[in-house]
Amino acid sequence: MYYMKRNYNIILFAFFYLVCIGYTCGKVVSNTPKKDSSSEIRRIDCFQEITLKSTYLLDSRGIANKSIYDYFMGKYFTKEDINLLNRNLKSTSILGQDFITDIVYKREDYFLNDIHYGFRSHFDGSIGKDLAGLASRGNAPYAGKNLDNTSLLFRSISWHKVGVSFCYFNRRQNVPILTTSINYVSGNNYTYINLNNTQIFTQQNGDYIDARWNVDYRSSTTNKVFGFGGNGASIDLRYQQYFNIRKAKIPIWIEAVVTDLGFISWNKNNKNLSWDSSLRFSGLDVGNITAITGKNYTDRLSDSVKTILNSHYNYLKNNSILPAIFVLKISKIYTNGKAYNNAYVKLDYMMQASYKPQLTLGVDALKRKHTWSPQIRFGGYGDFNIDLFYNYYIKKNTKQKWYFSVKLYSIEALIAPKYQSGLGLGIQTNYKF
């Protein structure tokens, strides 16, 4: 016990020592006189900043917004709705959802960059066209047919993270070149379902259904927003560098970012199931038709299914890789001396997800009180998306004090929900002092 307490004291001392060193470094640099020559090291104007931001994104390739709305609202699917759903389905349709919230306290120093808290909730999945059609239409249209495209993949994970970041500055250009964040991760919920090598055959007259499947299932659920399901760690990296192509007179920024590169080690209470089996279903033998309408019957049927599944469960400690995001961004800044416009191209990819590489083209209007920033995305969970951001700056004594931003994603899907997919909203506010 004494050994553990002693270790905690050492860790706390080291942490506060680093914070004090970072604060001192920032103060020393801030008080350094500014040099006349532009080739000398320039002074950093130290500031503190608090940032609150939250983003929700949902997108799909193969499932239009109307079908998603109707499902989550519990609406009855008409024949027209079912036909619309099946017309939009791809060979393998994918769906993804991300919810991100961050609270950041930042101090512009040469050492300690910020202290932050974040919450992440991620879901993605894919489904084969035959299985989606079977679920929406029933098995009657497939009588006498063997369905092979019946794969199903479902991943859901959420976690909290707390960490600090450190930065290395280019003192000539007065910008951070490399920022590194070290985070403690607390696992909240985790579910993984992979249904593969599945075959379903409906007899021509509907007398029976033959099914064969291979299921891999893992789950660790706390059912609480701040529930604890496991420990982990992650790092965030950001590298940015300014380049000036002299012959072409094109100054550009290159930025490379890695977010949430890490893992969670789940506790021993998570369920594991690996089941390879087959079944012939010939219907239910019901003596009295009124028996199936009561709650007792459905409860007994549910208990029977749970009993079968529980016989295949085992409880093991598992590790899972976080869905890390990799981004490469190239920007070109145009200025007329009063305002700045930033045109950029961005490529990003997400690990451990049904996420395709995504290309983004956009424009930012900087250093203005009111700005509108459009962008176009290709790939990701969907095919094509149009976004529009509104930014509002409040200045005091010629310095920016408040910043507020509203980001609206997938505008085209709001206009044509029957044929397009995507939904998203982002809100951010910064206060600098």
N, C-alpha and C positions, 0 to 999 in steps of 0.2 A: 504494500500500500504506500509506504514511504517512497519507494522507487518511482511509482506512477506519479505521485504528487510532485516529486522533484522534477520529473520530466516535464510536467505541465508548466511548472514555474519557469523552466528554461525556455520553453516554447513561447510563453507570454512575454518574457524578457526580450527574446530575440525579435518578436513581432514589434513591440513598442520601440525597440532600438532602431529598427529599420524605418519605422514611421518618423521618428525624430530626425534621423539622418536625412530622409527625404525632405522633410520640412526645412531643415537647416540649409541643405543644398539649394532649395528653391529660393530662400531668403537671400543667400549670398549672391546667387546669380542675379536676382532682381535688383539688388543694390549696386551692382557693378555699373560704372558709368558707361554710357553708350558712346561708342567710337564714331568718329567722323567718317572714316573710310568704310565703304561698303564691304570691303574684303575682310574686315575684322569681325570678331564675334559680336553679334547683336544682342542687346538686352532682351530678356523675356519679360513681358508684362504679366506678372503673376496674378492669377485670379482663381476664384473658387466657383464651382458650378454644381447645381443639383439638377438632375434629369429624371423625369418620369416618362416612361413610354410603354405602350402596349399595342400589340398587333394581332389580328385574327385573319387567317387566310384559309380558304377552302377552294379546291379546284379539282377537276376530273377530266379524264379523257374517255369519252364513251357514255357518260351519264349527264344529261342536260340538267340545268338548274330547276326546271319545273318538276322533274321526277324527284330530285333531291328535296325540294320544298314539300311536295305532297307526302313523301315518306316520313319526314321528321314531324310534319304537322298531323300525321295520323289520318290523312285523307283516304277515302275509298278510291281505289284505282278502277276507273272505267275501262271498257274495251279500247277506247281511243287512247287513254293514258298508257295502257300496256303496249299497244302498237307503237306509240311514240317512243317509249322506252326501248323497245327492241330494235327500232330503226336506227337509233343512235349508238347502240352497242358496238364496240369493236371486238376483234378476235379475243383480245384480253383488255378489259376495261379497268382503269385505275382511278382511285380516289384518294386524295390526301388532305389533311387538315393540320394546321399549326396554330398554337396560341402562345404568344411570347409576352412576358412582362418583365421590365427592368426598372430598378431604382439605383441611381448612380450618384455618388458624391465624388467630384473630381477637383483636383488641385493641379494647376499647371506648373509642374516642377521638372527638374532634370532626373528625378529618381522615382518617387512614388506618384503614380498617375491617378488612380482612383480606387475607391472601395465600393463594391457593388453587391446587390442581391438580385436574383432573377428566378423566374418560374417558367418552365417549359412544359407544354403538353403537345404531344405529337401523335398523329394517327395516320396510317396509310394502309391501303389494301388493293388487291387486284382480284378479278373474278373472270373465269372463262365464259365465253358467250353461251355455250350450251347450258351451263349451270345457272346463269342469270335468266335464260329463257325458261328453264325448267321451274325456277322459283317464281317467275311472274305469270307463266301460262299454265302451269301444271304439266303432267306427263302425257295427257291425251294427244297433243300434236306430235309426240315422239314415239307413238306406238309402233313396234316393230323395228325401231332404230336403236343403235348402240351409240351412246353419247360419250365422247372421249375428251372433249374440251371442257372439263368440269373442274378445273383447278380453282383453288381459293387460298388467298393469302391475306392475313389480317395481323397488323402490328399496332400496338398502342403502348405508349410510354410517357410518363410524366415525372418531373423531378424538380427540386429546388437546388439552387446553387448560391454560395456566398464566396467572395474572393477579393483579391487585390490585384492590381496591375501595375507594372513598372515599365518605364519607357526610356529609350535611348534617343537623344536629340542630335540632329544636325545643327550645330550651333551657328553655322554660317547662314543657313536658310531659315533658322528659327522654327523648325518643325520637327515633330517626333518621327524618327525613321522606323524604329522597331518598338512595338508595344506588346508585352507579354502578360497575360492574365493567368493566375493560378487559382483554381476554384475547388472548394469542397462541395461534393454533390450528395444530396440526400434523396434516395429513390422514393417515389410516391406510389405509383402504380405501373404494372407491366403485364401485358397480355400478348401472346404470340400464338397464332393458329396457322398451320400450313397443311392444306388438304391437297395431296398430289397423287398421281397414278390412280385416279378414280375413274371407274367405268360404271355407267348406269344403263340398264336395258329394260325396256317396258315390253312385255309380251303383247303380241298383235291384238288380242282380244281384251287386254287389260287384266288378265287373270292373276298376274304376279309381276313383281319388279325385282330384278337381280341387280345388286349393287356390290361393288368392291372398292375399298378405300384404304388409304394410308394417311393417318392423322398424326401430326406432331403438335402438341399443345403444351404451353408453359404459361404460368400465371402467378403473379404476386400482387395482391390487391389489398389496400388498406381501407378503401372506401371513405377516406377523410382527406380534406384539402391539404392539411399539414401532417398527414400520417407518415410514419417512418417504415420503410420496407427494406432499406439497405443502404450501404455506404459506397461512395465512389469518389472519383476525382476527374477533373478535366482541365484543359488549357485552351486559351484563346490567343491567337497570334495575329498581329497586323503589321505588315511591312509596307511602307509607302516611300516613294522616291520621286524627285523631280528631275526630269531630263529636258534638255534643250537641244533639239536637232538644229544646229547652227546653219547648215547649208539651206535647209528648207524653212528656217525660222519658225519652227513649230515647237513651242514649249508644251510638254505633256506631263501628266501625273500618272504613275503606275502604282497600283495598290493591290496587294495580295492579302487575303484574310482567311483564317481558319477559325471556326467557331465551334465550341462544344466537342472538342476532340478528347474523348475520355470513355469511362466505363462506370457501371454500377455492379457491385457484388450484392445480390439479393440474399435475404436471410433464408433460413431453413423452412419457413412456412409456405413457400411457393409450391404450387402443384405442377407436376410433370406427367405428361401422358404421351406415350408412343404406341400407336395401335394400328395394326395391319390386319384387316379382317374382310369378310364378305357376308352377305345376307340376302335371303330371298323373302320378300314381303308379299304375303297373299291376302292382306286385309285383316280386319278385326272381327272376332266372333262375338257379336252382341246379342244377348237373349232378348233384351227389352230396349227398344229404340230410345225410350225416355231416359235410360240410364246414362247415356253419353252427354246429356245436356246439363247434368248437375255438376256442382263444384267438386264433389267427392270423387267423381270419376276422373276429372282432369288432374286432381291432386294425386290420386293413386298412379295415374299414368306418368306424371312428372317424377314421382318418387321411384318408380320402376326404372326410368331412364337414368336417374341419379345413381341408383344402386349399381346399374351396369357399368357406368363410367367410373364410379369410385373403386370398383374392383380392379381397374387398370391404372389408377393414380399411384404415384409415389412422390415423396416429399424430399427434395434435394436442394442444395444451395447452388444457384446458378449465377453466372456473370453475363451481362449484356453490354454491347457496344452502343454508345450514344449515336444518334443520327447527326453526325458532324456535317458542317456546311463549309465548302471550299469556294472562294470567290476570287476572280481576277478581274480588275477594273482598270480601264485606261480612259483618262479624261483629258480634254483640251479646254483650256480656259481662255475666253475672249473678253477683252476689256476695252472700254472707251474712256477710262480715267475716272468715271463716276460709278459704274455698275459692272458686274461680272456675270457672264453667262458661261455655264459649264456644260459642254456636250460630252457624253460618255458612252462607252460600250462595255458591257459587263457579261461575264460568263460564270455561272455557278453550278454546283453539283452537290447533292446530299447523299451521304453514305447511309447504308442500312434502311433504304426506303425505295418505294416504287417510283422513283423520281428520275426523270430524264435530264440530261444536261440542258440548261436554260440559257438562252441568249437574250440580253436586254439592251435596248437602245433608248436613250433618254436625254433630256435637257433640263438643267437646273438654272434658275435665275437667282443669283446671289447678291447679297448686300443691298437689297431693296426692302421697302416696308411691306409691300404685298407682292407675292410671287405665285405664279402657277407653273407647275413642273409636270409635263406629260412624259410617259414612257410606254414602250411597247415590249412585251415579253413573248418569246417563242420557246415552247418546251416546258419543262418542269412536270407538274401533274397534268397540265392541259396541253392544248395545241397553240392557242393564240390569245393574248390578253392585252387590254388597253387600260392603263392606270392614269390617274390624275391626282396630283398633290397640291395642296394649298399651304403656303407658309406665310407667317405674319411675324414681323420683327418689331419690337418696341425698343427704341434707343433713348438713352439718357446721358447727357453730357458727351455726345458724339460716340458713345460706346453702347454696344448692344447689351440690353439688360434681360429682356424677356424674348423667348422664341416659342412660337406655337405652330404646330403643324397637324393637318388632317390629311390622311392618305386614303383615297378611295380606289379600290382594286377591282379589276374585271368589269369595267363599265359596259362593255359590249354584251355581257351576260345579263345585265339588268335590263337592257333594251330588248334582247331577244332570248328570253329564258327557255323557250322550247327547243332551241337549237344550240345554244352556247352554255358554257359552264364556267363558274367562278364567282367567288364572293369574298370580299375582304375589306377591313377597315383598320386604319392605324391612327393612333393619337399620340402626340409627343409634346412635352413642354419642358423648357430649360429656363433656369434662372441663374444669371451670372452676377457675382458680387465680389 
